[in-house]
Amino acid sequence: MARKPVRVSQLNAYIARLLASDGVLSDLAVTGEVSNFKRHGSGHVYFSLVDEASRIDCFLPSSVFERLGFAVSDGAEVLAEGYINVYEKGGRYSLTIRRLSMSGQGDLAQAFEMLKKKLSEKGYFDEGKKKPLPAFPLSIAIVTSGTGAAVNDMVKIITSRNSVADILIFPTLVQGEGAADMIASRIRQVNADFAGTDVIITGRGGGSSEDLWAFNEEAVADAIFFSKIPVISAVGHETDFTIADFVADRRAETPTAAAALAAPDTLELSEDIEAVFAQMKSSMTALLSRAGMRLRASNMEALIGRLKSGISERGTHAASLLASMQRTVRAKTERRAELDALRGGMRHAVSAGAERAGYRLQAQAEKIDALDPLKVLSRGYAIVEDADGRAVSRASVLKEGQTIGARLSDGRIVAVVEDVVV
């Protein structure tokens, strides 16, 4: 006797109930190679698991896919855990996946290499796209755990080296479920709400590969790559490398090394500036001294020339006078007394002339000494310089708002021109 016929929908529903009640088919673990990987607009993922002889369709819900710590693509060897389900309308069965991981040993290493290759092909690691770090940052953001040792170490290093930069802490999970999304969100928050920040440090202290895995996820890589603010990655220890390290503008071996890299030592900078200023002051003093010596030498040579000329003229006159007197003596011996008196007057005149010449020489020397630039500065005068250190001799070359310097006898001041009166 023939069995009572059933409708197709009734048959598929019956098969679905049988599969759901089967202890093996309701809790499976299947290994295979991913094939025909597709993500639907709803966020759900569809692909097939294949081996050398067969295949099975798989359904990966979006909620499971978004929690994966690695990239999935065709050719990946995976371990899928789930249950067999029947799509009653189409009469097809598939494996609905609850958990998905890389199959065999080295799952994390495989996932790391797969994502690294993908991001490298997208240009995330290109040196030409990396942003330079600021030489003198005024604001440093730290994206890390708010309670870990790493944040305390970074704050300590920055404050000990730099008395200028502000520190902004953005606490986040650094491991476990949701950590990668939170790290990425914090980096985007700094860019959106604190755009004036000069540099971002993101990272954490050491741990196992699983502990550091949040920094190997694509969400974090995207946030770092698209950050307009330079990012320093500081994850784990010196031997640890993460995807974040490759994408970041700079990698630091440890969080403390990142802090030292981000914040220049202001004490060293101050000492360098003082040394440069002292060198400039010494150079200026030497320059002024040489200029004074050249001025004194030039004026002294001119004065000596004039004195020689005067003495020569007086010597010629004296010789002529003496010859005349000698002729007078030979001609008129009776006038010897008068000649003696005249000779005495001549000696007095020559002595007085020499004395006057000495006074003039001393006065000229005093004038030359008074023209010494250093002496002029000591009397309250100043040498006005432009921003490039060149001396300014006319007010007409200056402009309102221009920065100028004034060299005084004991140092230098910087001022801004408020008005120019010519």
C-alpha positions in Angstrom: 0.0 0.0 0.0 1.4 3.4 -1.0 2.3 5.9 1.6 0.2 9.0 1.9 1.9 11.7 -0.2 3.3 14.9 1.5 4.0 18.3 0.1 7.6 19.5 -0.6 7.5 22.0 2.2 6.4 19.3 4.6 9.3 17.1 3.5 11.9 19.9 3.9 10.5 20.8 7.3 10.7 17.2 8.4 14.3 16.9 7.2 15.1 20.1 9.1 13.7 18.6 12.3 15.7 15.4 11.8 18.9 17.3 11.3 18.3 19.6 14.3 17.7 16.6 16.6 20.8 14.7 15.4 23.5 15.0 18.1 26.4 14.9 15.6 25.0 17.3 13.0 23.9 19.8 15.6 27.5 20.3 16.8 30.1 19.9 14.1 33.7 20.9 13.5 34.7 20.8 9.9 38.1 21.7 8.2 38.5 22.7 4.6 39.6 25.4 2.2 37.5 28.5 1.7 36.1 28.9 -1.8 33.8 31.4 -3.5 33.9 33.8 -0.5 31.2 36.5 -0.7 29.9 39.0 1.7 26.3 40.1 1.3 25.0 43.6 1.7 23.4 42.5 5.0 26.8 41.8 6.4 26.4 38.0 6.4 29.1 35.9 4.6 28.6 33.0 2.3 31.3 30.6 1.1 32.0 26.9 0.5 34.4 24.6 2.3 36.1 22.3 -0.1 38.6 19.4 0.0 40.1 17.3 -2.8 36.8 15.4 -3.2 33.8 17.4 -2.1 32.3 20.7 -0.9 29.7 22.0 1.5 28.0 25.4 1.5 28.5 27.6 4.6 26.7 30.5 6.2 28.7 32.9 8.5 26.5 35.3 10.3 27.7 38.9 10.4 27.8 38.9 14.2 30.4 36.1 14.1 32.3 37.5 11.1 32.8 40.9 12.7 34.4 39.3 15.8 37.0 37.5 13.8 40.6 38.4 14.6 41.9 37.6 11.1 41.0 38.2 7.5 39.2 35.4 5.5 39.6 34.9 1.8 39.6 32.2 -0.8 42.3 29.6 -0.3 42.4 30.0 3.5 42.5 26.7 5.5 39.9 27.1 8.3 38.3 25.2 11.1 34.5 25.9 11.1 32.4 24.9 14.1 28.6 25.0 13.9 25.5 22.9 12.8 23.8 21.7 9.7 20.7 23.6 8.8 18.2 23.3 6.0 17.0 26.2 3.9 13.5 24.9 3.5 12.4 27.2 0.7 15.3 26.0 -1.5 15.7 22.5 -0.1 19.4 23.0 0.4 21.4 22.3 3.5 24.5 24.2 4.7 26.8 24.6 7.6 25.8 27.5 9.8 29.0 28.6 11.6 29.2 29.6 15.3 33.0 29.9 15.4 35.7 30.1 12.7 39.5 29.9 13.1 42.5 29.2 11.1 43.0 25.4 10.9 46.0 23.5 12.3 49.0 25.0 14.0 50.0 28.6 13.7 46.6 30.0 13.2 47.5 33.5 14.4 50.7 33.5 12.4 48.8 32.7 9.2 46.2 35.3 9.9 49.0 37.8 10.6 50.7 37.1 7.3 47.4 37.2 5.3 46.4 40.6 6.7 50.0 41.9 6.3 50.0 40.9 2.6 46.5 42.5 2.1 47.5 45.8 3.7 50.8 45.9 1.9 49.1 45.5 -1.4 46.8 48.5 -0.4 49.8 50.7 0.3 49.4 50.9 4.0 53.1 50.3 4.6 54.5 52.7 2.0 57.3 54.9 3.4 56.2 57.8 1.2 52.8 58.0 2.9 54.2 58.2 6.4 53.9 61.5 8.2 57.0 63.1 9.9 56.9 63.6 13.7 56.8 67.2 14.9 60.2 68.5 16.3 58.5 70.4 19.1 55.1 68.9 20.0 52.9 70.9 22.3 50.2 68.2 22.7 50.7 64.4 22.9 47.8 62.0 23.0 48.2 58.5 24.4 45.8 55.7 23.4 46.3 52.8 25.7 44.9 51.1 28.9 44.1 53.7 31.5 45.2 51.4 34.3 48.2 49.6 32.9 51.9 50.2 33.7 52.5 51.4 30.2 50.5 54.6 30.6 52.2 55.5 33.9 55.7 54.8 32.3 54.9 57.0 29.3 53.6 59.9 31.4 56.6 59.7 33.7 59.1 59.8 30.8 57.4 62.7 29.0 57.1 64.9 32.2 60.7 64.2 33.1 62.0 65.3 29.7 59.6 68.0 28.6 58.0 70.8 30.6 56.0 72.2 27.7 53.9 69.5 26.1 50.4 68.7 27.3 49.5 65.0 27.7 46.0 63.7 26.8 45.0 60.2 27.9 42.4 58.2 25.9 41.8 55.0 27.9 40.9 51.9 25.9 40.8 48.1 26.1 44.0 46.7 24.7 43.1 43.0 24.6 40.1 40.8 24.4 36.8 41.1 22.6 36.0 44.7 21.4 39.6 46.0 22.0 40.5 46.6 18.4 37.3 48.5 17.7 37.8 50.7 20.8 41.4 51.4 19.9 40.4 52.5 16.4 37.6 54.6 17.9 39.9 56.4 20.2 42.3 57.2 17.4 39.5 58.6 15.3 38.2 60.6 18.3 41.6 62.3 18.7 41.5 63.3 15.0 37.9 64.5 15.2 37.7 66.3 18.6 41.4 67.2 19.3 42.6 68.0 15.8 45.3 70.3 17.2 47.1 67.3 18.8 50.7 67.1 17.5 51.3 63.3 17.8 49.5 60.1 19.0 51.1 57.2 20.8 49.1 54.0 20.8 50.3 50.7 22.3 50.5 48.6 25.4 53.0 46.6 27.5 54.2 43.1 26.7 52.2 39.9 26.6 51.6 36.8 24.5 50.7 37.0 20.8 47.0 36.6 21.8 47.3 39.4 24.3 48.7 41.7 21.6 46.3 40.6 18.9 44.1 43.7 19.0 46.9 45.6 17.3 46.9 43.0 14.5 43.4 43.7 13.4 42.3 45.6 10.3 40.2 48.1 12.2 43.2 49.5 14.1 45.3 49.5 10.9 42.6 51.6 9.1 42.4 54.1 11.9 46.2 54.6 12.0 46.5 54.8 8.2 43.8 57.4 7.8 44.8 59.5 10.9 45.8 63.0 9.9 47.9 63.2 13.1 51.2 61.3 13.1 51.0 58.0 15.0 53.7 56.2 17.0 53.1 52.5 17.6 54.5 51.1 20.8 53.3 47.5 21.3 55.0 45.0 23.6 58.7 44.6 23.7 61.5 45.2 21.3 61.1 41.8 19.6 57.3 42.1 19.2 56.0 43.2 15.8 52.3 43.9 15.0 50.4 45.2 12.0 50.1 48.5 13.8 53.9 48.8 13.8 54.0 48.5 10.0 51.2 51.0 9.4 52.2 53.6 12.0 54.3 56.6 11.0 57.0 55.5 13.5 57.5 52.3 15.5 59.0 52.4 19.0 60.4 49.3 20.6 58.5 49.9 23.9 56.0 52.4 25.3 58.8 54.2 27.2 60.8 54.5 24.0 57.8 56.0 22.3 57.4 58.6 25.0 61.1 59.6 24.6 60.7 59.7 20.8 57.6 61.9 21.0 58.8 64.4 23.6 62.2 66.2 23.0 64.3 66.9 26.1 63.6 70.6 26.8 66.6 70.9 29.2 69.0 69.8 26.4 67.3 72.2 24.0 67.7 75.0 26.5 71.4 74.2 26.9 71.9 74.1 23.1 70.2 77.5 22.7 72.4 79.0 25.5 75.5 77.6 23.8 74.5 79.1 20.4 73.7 82.4 22.0 77.1 82.5 23.8 78.9 81.7 20.6 77.0 84.5 18.8 77.9 86.9 21.6 81.5 86.0 21.4 81.6 86.3 17.7 79.9 89.8 17.8 82.3 91.0 20.5 85.3 89.8 18.5 83.9 91.5 15.4 83.4 94.8 17.2 86.9 94.6 18.7 88.5 94.1 15.3 86.4 96.9 13.8 87.6 99.2 16.7 91.2 98.2 16.2 91.0 98.9 12.5 89.4 102.3 13.1 92.0 103.3 15.7 94.9 102.1 13.4 93.5 104.1 10.5 93.1 107.3 12.5 96.5 106.9 14.2 98.2 106.5 10.8 96.6 109.7 9.6 97.5 111.6 12.7 101.2 110.4 12.5 101.3 111.5 8.9 100.1 115.0 9.8 102.6 115.3 12.7 105.5 114.2 10.5 104.5 116.8 7.9 104.4 119.5 10.6 107.7 118.6 12.1 109.3 118.5 8.7 108.1 121.9 7.8 109.2 123.3 11.2 112.7 121.6 10.7 113.2 123.3 7.3 112.2 126.7 8.7 114.6 126.3 11.7 117.5 125.3 9.4 117.0 128.3 7.3 116.8 130.6 10.3 120.0 129.1 11.8 121.9 129.7 8.5 120.8 133.3 8.4 121.9 133.7 12.0 125.3 132.2 11.3 125.8 134.6 8.5 124.8 137.4 10.7 127.3 136.2 13.4 130.2 136.1 10.9 129.3 139.5 9.5 128.5 141.2 12.7 130.3 139.7 15.7 129.2 142.7 17.7 125.7 141.4 17.6 126.5 138.1 19.4 124.4 138.9 22.4 121.4 139.5 20.2 122.0 136.2 18.4 122.2 134.3 21.7 118.9 135.8 22.8 117.4 134.9 19.4 118.7 131.3 19.7 117.1 131.0 23.1 113.8 132.2 21.7 114.0 129.6 18.9 114.6 126.8 21.4 111.6 128.0 23.4 109.4 128.1 20.2 110.5 124.6 19.1 109.8 123.3 22.6 106.4 125.0 22.8 105.5 123.7 19.3 106.5 120.1 20.2 104.5 120.4 23.4 101.4 121.7 21.5 101.9 118.8 19.0 101.9 116.4 21.9 98.7 117.9 23.3 97.0 117.5 19.8 98.3 113.9 19.6 96.8 113.1 23.0 93.5 114.7 22.1 93.3 112.7 18.8 94.0 109.5 20.7 91.2 110.3 23.1 88.9 110.9 20.2 89.8 107.6 18.6 89.3 105.8 21.9 85.9 107.5 22.3 84.9 106.1 18.8 85.4 102.5 20.1 82.0 100.8 19.5 82.2 99.0 22.8 82.8 102.3 24.6 79.8 103.8 22.8 77.6 101.0 24.0 78.7 101.5 27.6 77.5 105.1 27.4 73.9 104.0 26.9 73.8 103.7 23.1 72.7 100.5 21.3 73.3 98.8 17.9 69.9 98.2 16.3 69.7 95.0 14.2 67.1 93.4 11.9 65.8 89.8 12.3 68.9 88.6 10.4 71.4 90.3 12.7 72.3 93.1 10.2 72.9 96.6 11.7 70.1 99.1 10.9 71.4 102.6 10.3 68.2 104.3 9.1 64.7 104.4 10.6 63.1 104.5 7.1 64.0 100.9 6.4 61.9 99.6 9.4 58.2 98.8 9.3 55.5 98.7 12.0 55.2 95.2 13.5 58.7 94.3 12.5 60.8 92.4 15.0 64.2 94.0 15.7 67.1 93.4 18.1 69.1 96.0 20.1 72.7 95.1 21.2 73.6 96.8 24.5 76.9 96.8 26.4 75.8 93.8 28.6 73.6 91.8 26.3 70.8 92.0 23.7 67.1 92.7 23.7 64.3 91.8 21.1 61.5 94.3 20.4 58.7 95.0 18.0 58.4 98.2 16.1 55.2 100.1 17.0 55.8 103.2 15.0 58.3 104.7 12.6 58.9 108.4 12.6 61.2 109.7 9.9 
